[in-house]
Amino acid sequence: MTAVWVFAGLGVLFALAILLVLAMLVEDAYYRYRPRWRMYRRVLAEDLAALRAWAQMTRAHLRAVREMAREMERQSGGDRP
């Protein structure tokens, strides 16, 4: 029965050692990649700003094209071929 308790204790120590190693790896990854996360967020914010500007210009262009089409239709008297 003593051997069972010894092996159980060794198993618990082994599990704790594995958890400690995993915690060290997670901490290392966190501190290693934290500056890059900031850079990635900044680049993503710039990309989203560019996408918003492009969408705004596209909407303005479509409004202008629709207005031109309405004006041409008014000038032609509403007759479409």
ABEGO torsion letter per residue (X at the ends): XAAAAAAAAAAAAAAAAAAAAAAAAAAAAAAAAAAAAAAAAAAAAAAAAAAAAAAAAAAAAAAAAAAAAAAAAAAAGGBBX
